[in-house]
Amino acid sequence: MRRSYFRLVFFLLSLGLAWNIYGACRELYNVAWGTGAWLGEFSLTWFILFFAFVAFCLVLFLGVSAALWKPNFFAPFSEKFILLRNKIGIARWLAALLIFIFPVYFLQYTSGGVIFQGTYMRSLIWVVVTLFFASVITKDNFIIGWKEFLSALLLVSSEFIIAVEFVDVNNYPFSLGWSEGNRLWDYSALFGRSLYLYPADKEIPVLLDFGRQFVGGLPFLFPNITLGVERFWVALTFILPYLALGLAAFRASAKDKTQWLLATLWVFLFLKQGPIHPPLVLSAALVALAWRAPLWFAIPLVMGAGYFAENSRATWIFAPAIWIVMLEFVGAYFSEQKKIRTIWTRSITLGIAGIFGGFLFPMFIRPALLALFQSGAAAAAAAPVNAASSFSMLDMIVALMTTQPLLWYRLLPNSTYKNGILIALVIATTPLIAILLRLLIKKVWQITRLQKLALLLPLIIFLAIGLIASAKIGGGGDLHNMDMFLISLTFTAALAWYNGGREWILNGGAIPTAFKIIIALFLIIPALSSLREMYPYNLGEEAPRLVKLADAPDEKSLGMLPTRQTVDDALQTIQDEVALAQQKGDVLFLDQRQLLTFGYIKNVPLVAEYEKKFLMNEALSSNAAYFAPFYKDLAAQRFTLIVSEPLRQNNQSGDFQFGEENNAWVKWVSTPILCYYEEITTLKEVGVQLLAPIANPTDCSSQIPQGILP
């Protein structure tokens, strides 16, 4: 029976490798065919490359198959390889480094990333690099050890995710996404308000909580930072907090630096499936530092975590208190009767500290912080003035969850998110949950019923909150609203790691083959999207050459950033139109506000209201009161120029990505603007439209939602 089981596993592995190799060869054939006429439609160079690749794949398949099916036949080859590996000394580590960096360099910084976009080729590169890297770093007398295989897989997967965070690090002046440019403007408002011509006694309104604004805006403490530097910092904020959480949660493993590093990378790998906003990850890191720390140190940490979470997003207010209770209570040993009272006292004390930090601490600390970072008038406008504001937090959370429509269909596969929230969540978490259940069922991890309840309740609560938030209009595009649930699972994994899980996972001989595959999937699944996303967007100058090799219909389909000349021409057009318009009145940067932040457009007074994300947020809530003054300003043609994304008036059905959001934008924003303003020019290559007042606008009352008359 056991032999039949292994045969089935080996057959499936061999079949999977064969299918991957076949797919990769087909993808390379599609690239090579059509490059010349040396043989058929092969050029000589691509003919050699193609058949060399086929030969390599054949050797790879035969080698892996022999290792699985005929280990005795393969033994002489493995012995020679091991002997050679042990002889080359330091050169093996140089080889390991070169192997390690190859996929990122090739796919993200060369034309290889444009030519080889197929899943099969990229997957094969991943397989080969992981196997070679694992074989080079293995020290014992076998080709690949279990621990080394896990290490290689974890390192390569983490490398992919880290690399993708830097895909958009450049000085391209225009927005790289729907709200990316304006979000950079948001970050500047706290520490960089001197960059703008704006009254010093007024607060610059941004659609961003203090915590996220603080983290993203730190570079603006320094003068003259560039757009590239800020983008680099933003990329780091989606890496460093995750690593900080991993280091804090697994710091008890610090004696074994390798285990500590790998456990930290796993936290990064798992949570990036959200992804999760950095302030909540930092709050979780403070909670992890407080876990098992002396009370005099733990209490202020948990209070700080509660305060920072509440200042970043109201719905996070309870998370730090719940997490610290979960960690302290479930991580304790109730078999020691003398310590039971201490366990309860410590857990309750720290939970109260977390609640205090979120509810009451803001009354004392927030006004001081705002006074430090903002002008006095702005601080007064933003700071809570009495205890009632803190105690109305629950009402505010309820309002946030209920003021916008809930699109429950987005929990299932849909046009906005291919897998839907539920299936994506199952894919992301099933391997971990399977491992945790295995540890509990086999009593490797032993906890009491009460401790199981203390684990289960937070997971259920955060799962429910995440699903509701993901179903809100404007959400459901990824798993970022499952943030508290994913972090809770991470803490659960840390608890299991310290209570038998570490020894079980690292002991390859004790793990059933099926669970070895699950553990591998545990490290593979989080990096799949990053494997596809590595891409050299800055090769616009090479687009004409790459169109044919990538088998693309045209240059635009490659998704490259515009050429330098195109960018310079677009900037010059905007600068000229803004300079002309500001002599007559206000210029509204509805979009592309980063052009003001980083000095691409100079000496233009900031019109802070009516920012793109604000308008979208209020449109999703159908907030007529918010739009009334906006429509009044449009009717009065207050703005002599509006800088926007290209505005359209076409509605979409639910079959389109973010169809409901598009329709809300069209109804509340595009249609009213286009009734009073007309297009001057649309710079399609950079995604900018310039609009000026219509000389004789028609009656727009029918174009204004709900009959709001300006």
N, C-alpha and C positions, 0 to 999 in steps of 0.2 A: 504493500500500500504506500509506504513512504517513498519507495523507489519510483512508483508511478506518479506520485505527487511532484517529485523533483523533475521527472521527465516533462511533465506538463509545464512547469515553471520555465525550464530551459527552452522548451519549444516556443512558448510565448515570447520569451526574451529574444530568441533567434529570429522569430517572425517579425517582431517589432523592429529590430535592427535592419533586417532585410527590406522591410517596407520603407523605413527612413532613408536607407541608402538608395533605393530605387527612386524615391521621390526627389532626392538631392541630385541624382544623375539626370533626371528629366529636367529639373530646373536649370542645371548647367547647360544641358543640350539646347534648351530654348534660348539661352544667352549666346552660345557659341554659333549656332546655326543662323546664318544670315549675316555673318561678319565678313565674308569674302567669297572667293570663287576658286580657292586652291583645290578643294575636294568637295564637290557638291556646293553648298553654301558656307563651308568652313573656310576661314583664313588659316594659314599655316600655324600661326601662333595659337589660335584658339583650338585648332585640331589637336595640337600637342598637349595643351592644357586639359582638354576634355578627356582624352584617352589616358593621360597620366592619372587624372582623378579617378577614372573608372578602375584602373589597375590598383590604385591605393585602396579604394573601397572594397575591391575583391579580396585583397590581402587582409584588410581589417575584418571583414566578415568571416573569412576562413580562420583567422587567428582567434577571434572571440568564440566561434563555434567549437574550435578544437579545445579551447580552455574549458568550455562548458561540458562538451560531450566526450572528449577523449583526453582527459588530463594526463594520462600516462604518455600519450603520443606528444603532447605539448611540453612535457617536463624538460626535455633537453633544451628547448628554446628558452624557457623561463630561467633555467639555470645559467645560461650564457648571459641573459639580460641582467640578472641579479649580480653576477660577477662583474660585468661591465659597469653597472651602476655603482657598485661599491668601490670600484677602482678610480673613478674619475673625480672623486673628492668634491672640492668646492664647485667644480664645473657643473655638477648636477643641480646645484641651487641656482646657478645662472640660467641653466636650461629651464628650470621650473619657473623662474621669473619671466623669461621670454614667452614660454607657453601660456603663462597666466595672463599676460597683458595683450596677447595677440588678438583675441576676439573683439575686445573693445576698440583697440586701435584700428583694426581692419573694418569693422562694421560702422564705427561712429566717426572716424576721422579720415577715411579714404573713400574713393569711389566704389569700393567693394560693398559698402553699405547700401548704395543705390542699386548696384547691379544684382546683388544677392538679397532680395527682400523676401524670398520664399521661406516658408516655415520649415520645410524639410532640410534645406541647406543650412540654415541657422541652427536647427536642432542637431544636425550632424556635427557641426563645428563645436557645439556645446558638449556633445558626447565625447568626441575625440579629445578635446582640451581637458575635460575632467578626468578621463581615463589616463591620459599621458601625465597630467599633473599629479594624480594620485600615485601612479607607478613610480614617479621620480622621487616623491617625498617619503615613500615607504622605506622603512629602515630594516625590517626583519627579512628573513629568508623566504619571502614569497613576493609575487609581483605587486599585488595590491592588498593592503590590510584593510579591515573593516573601518577602523578609526580613521585611517588615512583617506579612505574613500569618502566618508562623511565629511571630513575636513575639506577635501578638495571640492566636493559638491557645494558645501556651504560657502566657501570662499569665492568660487566662480559665480554662484548665484548672487551673492552680495555685490560682487564686482559689477555685474550687469545693472543692478538697481542703482548703485551709486553713480555709475557712468551716465545713466539716463537723466539723473538730476541735473547734469551739467550740459545736456544737449542744447539748452536755450541760453547758455552763458555767452553773450556777445554784446556788441555795442550797436546792434540794429536799433534805430531810434523809434520804430513804430511797434505797436502792440503785437505780441506773439500769440495772443489768444483773445477770446471775447472780452475779458476784463483784465488781462495781464498788465497792460500799461497803466490803467487807472488804479489798479491795486498797488503798483509801485508808488503812485502819487499818494495813495492813502498812507503808506508807510512813512512818507516824508513829513506829514502834517504835524507830528508830535515834536520832533527834534529839528526839523528843517523848515519851519514856517517862514524864516527869513529869506527863503528862496523866492517868495511870492510878494507881489505888490498887493497887499491886503491889509485892512485896518488892524492895528495891533490890539485893539480892545475887543475884537470879535474872535470867536472860536471858528476854526475851519472845520465844517461838518464832514465827517467821513463815515461810510457804512462799514465800520470796523470797530470791534471792542478794544479796550485799552491793552489787554494782554497781547493780542496779535499785532497791534500797532507798535507796541514797545519792542517786541522781538524783531519784527521786520524792519523797524526804523532805526536800529542802533547805528548803522553806518552813517546816518545823517548827522551824527555827533561830530563827524569830521568834515571839514570844508571841501568843496570841489570834488566830491566823489563822482565817478562816471556811472553810466547806465550799466556797463558790464560788471563793475564792482558790486553794484546793488544786486544784480541778477546772480552773481556768484554767491553773495551772502544769503540770498533767498534759497539758493540750492543747498547751502550748508545748513540752513535752519530745518530742512527736511532730511537731514542726515544726523547732525550732532545730537539733537535732543533724543532721538531713538537710541543712539549709542550710549548716551548718558543714562537712560532708563535701564538698558541692559547691564551696564557696569554696576549700577546701584542694586538692581534686583538680584544679580548673581555675584555680588561682591564676596560672599562667603566662600566662593571658589577661587579666591585670589591667590591662594597658595600655589595652585596649578595655573600659571599664567595662560597656557594654551587653552585649557578648558574655559577659563574666564572669558578670553577673547572670543572663542567660538560661540559660547552661550550668548554673549553680547550681540554678535552678528546675527544669531538666530532671532533675537528680539527685533532687531532692525528689519530682518527679512520678513518676518510674520506680520508686523504692524504696517509695513509699507503696502500691504494689500488694501489698506483703507483708501488712500493714505489718510493719516490723522494729522490734524493741525498741530503745529509744534507746541503752542502753549499748553494744551492738554497733556501732551507727552512729557513736558517739563514738570507739570503738576504731578503726574504719576511718578516721575523720577524722584521728586521730593518725598512722596509717600514711601517709595522703595527705600530711600535713605533712612527714613524714620523707623522702618520695620526692624525690630530687634535692637534698636539703638536705645541708649539711656533716656529716660523720660525727659530730663532737662533739655536734651537735644532734640528728641522726637516731637515734643509738643509744638515748639515754634515751627518746625519743618512742616507738620501737618496743617497748622494754622496758615502758613504761607502758601501751601498747596491749595487750600480751600479758597483763600483770597485771590490767588492768581487765576484759578479756574473760573471763579465767579466773574472776574474782571475780563475774562476772555470770551465767555459765552454763558448766558444765564442757565441754560439747561445742564451745564456741567457742575452746578453748585454743590450737589450732594456727592459727587463721585469720589473725591479724596477721602471723605469720612467713611464711606462704604468700603473703599479699598483697604484702608488701614485696619478696619475691624476685621475684614475678611483675612488679611494676611496674618494679623496677630492671633486671631482666634483659631484659624485653621492650621496655622503653622506651629501651634503650641502642642505640647505633649501632655495629654490629660491623664496619662498613666501615672504621673507623679502627683499624688493626691495633695501634697503639701503646697503645690503651686497653683492649684485650681483657682483659688480666690485671687491670687495675683494675676492670673490670666484674664479673668473677668474684669478686674479693676483696671488693668492696663488697656484692654480693648475698649472699654466704655470711655475711659478718660481720653484716649486718642480720638475716638469717634466724635466726642463732644468738641474736642479741639478743632477737628475738621469742620464741623458745623459752625462753630464760633468764627473761624476764619472766613467762611463764606458769607455768613449772615451779618455778624456784628462788626467784625474787624474793618470792613470797608468804610463804616461810618467815621472811623478815626484816622485811617491811613490814607484813604483816597484823596481827600481834600489837600493833604500835605503834598502828595505826589503830583497832583495836578497843578498846584501852586508852583512847584519846582519846575515842571516841564512846560507849563503854559502861562499865558498872561493872567493876571488876577481876574479880569472880567470873564475870560474863557473858563477859568477854573470854577468860578462861581456858577457859571451857567451849566457846567457839566457835573458838579459834585452834588451828592445827596445832602440835604440839609437837616434831615431828622430821621429818627428811627423808623418812622412809618415806611420810608422808601425801602428799607431793607426787609421789613416784614411784609411788603407787598410783592416780594420776589416770586412767591408761588403764583400770584395772579398773573405776573408778567410771563412766567414760564408757560402757564396755561394759554395765555394769549398768543404766544409765539407758536404754539403747537396747533392752534385752532383758527387763526385769522386767515389762513390761506387754504385753498381746496386740497383735499387728499386724493391722490391719483393711485388707488390701490392696485391698478393693473401693472404698475411699474415694479411691483414685487415679483412679477413673472416676466418671462422673456418678452421684450418689446423693442420698438425702433430706437428708443432713447438709450437703452442698455441691453445689449444683445442677450445676455444670460438672465437679466432680471436680478433683483436684489437677493431673492431667496436662493436661487440656484448658484449665484456667484458666492454667496455666503457659505453654502454647503460645500462647494469646491474648496473654498479658502480654509475652512475650519475642520472638515471631516477627518483628515489625517491626524491632526492634534487630538481631536475628541476621541478617535479610535484608540490612540496610544494611551490617553488618560484613563479610558474605560478599561483597557487591558490591565493597566497597573492596579486599578481598584479591584477588578474581578479576581485577579490572581493574587491579591493581597500583598503585592509588592509595595504599594502605597496604602498604609493603614490609617484611617481616621474614623472618628466616631460618627454616629448618625447626626448628632447636633452639628458637627463640623461640616458634614455633607450638606446639611440644610443651609449653613452659613455660606457655602459655596454656591449652591443652586439658586437661592433667592436673588442675589445680585445679578447673576447671569440672566435669569428670566426677566428681571426688571429692566436691565440695560438692553436686552434683546428687544423687548416690547417698545421701549423708547426709540431705539434705533430704527425699527421697522416703520413706526409712525413718522419719524422725521424723514426717512427715505421716501415715503409716499407723498410728502408734501410737494406741491407744484414748485418747480425750481430745483428739486432734488431727484434722487433716483438714478443719477448718472454713473455712480460708483458706490463704494462701500464706506465713504468717509463718515456718513452719519451713524455707522455701526461702531464708532470710535470707542465708546465706553465699554461695549461688549467685547471688542477685540482686546482691549487692554486688560479687562477682567480675565479673559482666557489666558493672556500672557502671564498674569500673576498666578493663575491656577497651575500653569506649567512650571513656574518657578517653585511653587509649593511641592509639586510632585517630584521635581528634580532633586530637591533636598531630602526627600523622604523615600529613597529607593530608586527613583527614576534614572538618576545618573548612572548607577552601576548597571542597571538593566540595559539601557541604550548603548553603552560603550562595550558591553560584553557580546560581541558578535556571535559567539558560540551558543548563547542562551536564547537568542531571538529567533523565532520561527521565520522561515523564508518569506512568508506572506507579510509579516510585519517589517521585515527588512525593506520590502518594496514600499510599504506604507511610509516608513521613515524617509526613504528616498523621495517619495512624492511630497512629503512634508517640507523638503528643501527645494524641490523643483517647482512646484505650483506657484509660489510667490514671485518667481523670476520670469515666468512665461511671457507676461505682457512686456517686461523690460527687454527681453530678447527681441521682440518684434519692433520695439520703439527706438532702438539704437539706429541712428541715421545721421549722415553728414549734411545738414541743411545749408551749410555755407558754401556749397559748390555750384552756386548759380551761374558762375562764369563758364562752367563746364557742361551746362545743361544740354546744349546742342549735341555734344558728343555722347552724352549718357542716355539720351532718349532711345536710341537704337539698341544699345546694349541692355537697357532695362526693359525693352519691349513695351515702352510707354507710348500712349497715343500722341502726346505732345509735351512740350517743356513744362507747361503749367501743372500737369498731372504729377510731376516729380515732387512738387511741394517745396521746392527750394526757396530760400530767401531771395528777394530781388537783387539784381546786380548793383554795384556801387553807384553806377551812373543813374540808374532808375531811382535809387534812394535819394541821391543828391538833387535830382530834378524835382522829385516830389516835395522834398523839404523846401526848395527854393520857391515852388508854387505856393505852398502854405504860408511861408514867410512873407511873400509879396502880398497875398490877399489879406493876411492879418494886419500887416502894416497899413494897408489902405483902409481897411474897415475900422480899425481902432481910432482913426481920426474922426469918425462920425458917431461912435457910440461903443457899447459893450460888445466884447467878443466872448461867446460862450463855447468853452471846450467841453461839450457833452461827452466826448471821448478823447483819447490820446493826450491825457493831461500830463503824462510823463514828458512830453515835449517842453512843457513849462518847467518841470522839475529839474531837468538836466540841461537847460539852457539852449535847447534847439530853437525855441521861440523866446525872445527876450523882451523885457520892458512892456509886458502886457498885463494890465490889472486882472487879478484872478476873480472870476465870477464863480464863487464856491458852490452855490446851490445848483440844483438840476444836473447832478452827475449821473452818469449812465446806470450804475448799479442801484443808486437810490431810486431812480425812475422805474427800473425793472422791479425792484422789491415792492414798491407801492402799486405798480400795475398788477402784480400777482395777487395783491390784497384788495384790488379794486377800490383804492382809497381816493374817493372823489375829492375829499377835503384837501388832500395834499396837492392834487393836480389843479385845483381852482386858480391859485396864483400863477402857476406855470402857464396855463392857457391865457390868463390875463396879460402876461408879459409877451406871449406869442402874438396875441391880437394887437397889442400896442407896438409890435415889432421893435421891442426893446433892444434886441440883439442885431447888430449890423452884420454879424457873421456867426454861423454855427458850424463848429467842427465836429463831425460825427462819423460813425460807421456808415456805410451805404444804407440808406433807409428804403425799405420796400413796403408795399401795402398788401401783399398776398398772404391770405390766411392758409393754414395747413391743417390737415387732419391729424389724428393721433397716430397715423402710420408714419409720420415724419419724426425725426429726432427732435425732442423738446418742442413738439407741435403746439401744445397748450401755451408754453411760454412765449413762443413766437406770436401767437394770436393775441395774447395780452399786450405784448409790446406794440404790435400793429394798431390795436384798438386805442391804447392810452397814450402812445408816444408818436409812432411814425405818422399815422393819419392826421392828427392835429398839426404836427410840425409842417407836413407837406401841404397843408391847406393854406398856411400863412407864409411859408418859405419855399423857395425853389432852388434847384441844383445849379451851382455855378460850374463845378467840375467834380468828377468822381475819379479818384486815383486808384483804380482797381488793383494795381500791383501791390499797393501798401495798405489797402483797405480803409481809405479815408474819403469822405465826401464833404464838400464845402457848400453851405447853403446861405442864401441871402434873402432878404424880405421880398415878397412879391409886390410889385408896384401897386396893383389894384386887386387885392384878394377878394374872392367871392364870399358870399355868406357862408361861414363855416359852422353855423350852429348845428347842422346835421352831422358834422364830422366830429363833434365833441361828445364823448360818452355820457350817458345818463342825462343829457340836456344841460350840462354845466355851462353856463354862459359866462364868459370872461367880462 
